[in-house]
Amino acid sequence: MNTITIIGLGAGDLNQLSIGTYRKLKAAEYVIARTDQHPAVTELRAEGMRIESFDSVYVENDEFERVYEEITAKLIAQAEERAITYVVPGHPLVAERTVQLLIEKEREGLVQLEIVGGNSFLDPIFAALRIDPIDGFQLLDGTDMTRDDVQMTQHVLIGQVYDAFVASEVKLSLMEKYAFDHPVTIVTAAGSSLEKLRTVPLFELDRETEIDNLTTIYVPPVVEREGRLKEWTTFREIIAALRAPDGCPWDREQTHESLKRYLIEEAHELFEAIDQEDDEGIIEELGDVLLQVFLHAQIGEDDGYFIMEDILQSIGEKMIRRHPHVFGDRDVENSDEVLKNWQEIKKAEKPQVESLLDGQARHSSSLLTSFNYQKEAAKVGFDWPDIAGAFDKFEEEWQEFKAEVENGTKESQTDELGDVLFTIVNLSRFLKLSPEEAMAHANEKFKRRFSFVEQSVREGRGEFSAYTLDELEGFWQQAKEGETK
């Protein structure tokens, strides 16, 4: 097994190379470059050095990862025959995927490497842009980046932007967070005599024609809070400011208990937006629900009990644990099997309880508590075989309630009314309907129709007392008919 010596050519021409690196290159018997597209390669050839390259591999493959894998395989195969000097742009250990793949093979004992340093493109980039990396910077791969990789408060450098296609993909990812006209700087051949900097609005990034393998894109940080509202950390910062000693008095007074009703209200408003298929409304209402989550997290942090990261870890672990068919090796055929696995895993996670109904109560909603109780009882067979039995039970309880209305006490009437409601919840369970959602719909429908009645009264005689019940019922029917047209 012969050694592959990896040498970095720096970010520009031969003047950037150290004397030692230059001498090692000149003494090499067989040199192959990842790409011809580097000024140092051109200069070395002009001095009479024979250098082969892997540029043909780029032409033969559509994906960069396949290019890098093929180059790695060819290098290892060639090293079986002779010692190789492999030259790459910049520093071998900075943004050089083929070197990382070779290192993986070295750990497997398949190749022997010697890595010789070269100047990375970072130092001349920092000098060209006049930025200090201590302020915080990111180095991203333009061929494999997403919006979630970007931190808007830092200096962002994006390498591997070889052509207009990669530049277009980078632009689209950035525009999911940054303003369309956010300034970006295209840096070419930093540190060399050909160094060039061009600053353009983000939306024009892929319209630039002078983009090549020596191009790096620089995205300056967004300092103003209003300019980075699409970043999670900004919203967390806003909530922390609201709860700070000099923040909002109302927000500072809130507790987990005082916020409970708001979460329920916001959830119902979200349901309404979904029912109306109002995308803008859904965005707004989801934001209101998210506000409640962040407020509870901030209260937990202020009180010293937990932080947002604890919440994320908890739900992340649960999702991975309860989806072994996605994150593990279990196979499922359909959603029924998914639900079955979920319940089995959930049961194994929970401590053993004396009753199946323990932990199923929802103090904010008697309807949901009833639904949960019946659902748990049904899992062990305590259920009607079909919905017909549930309807019969409803009729039985309805007759008992009517009897108590005629002859019973308030206490007995309340008891029988509860039984009627309980059987209605059971019917909703058989039909896979949400009783909570159904009740919310009924309330909203009543509000809508009664508002029409109120408007009709105002536009007519002005007072409810001026109308008979039949006349008011007429307005109600008009409202109902208007909804069905």
Secondary structure by P-SEA (a helix, b strand, c coil): cbbbbbbbccccccccccaaaaaaaaaccbbbbcccccaaaaaaaaabbbbbbaaaaaaacccaaaaaaaaaaaaaaaaacbbbbbbbccccccccaaaaaaaaaaaaccbbbbbbbcccaaaaaaaaaccccccbbbbbccccccccccccccbbbbcccccaaaaaaaaaaaaaccccccbbbbbcccccccbbbbbbccccccccccccccbbbbbbbbcccccccccaaaaaaaaaaaacccccccccccccccaaaaaaaaaaaaaaaaaaccaaaaaaaaaaaaaaaaaaaaaaaaaccccaaaaaaaaaaaaaaaccccccccccccaaaaaaaaaaaaaaaccccccccccccccccaaaaaaaaaaaaaaaccccccaaaaaaaaaaaaaaaaaaaacccaaaaaaaaaaaaaaaaaaaaaacccaaaaaaaaaaaaaaaaaaaaaaaaacccccccccaaaaaaaaaaaaaaaac
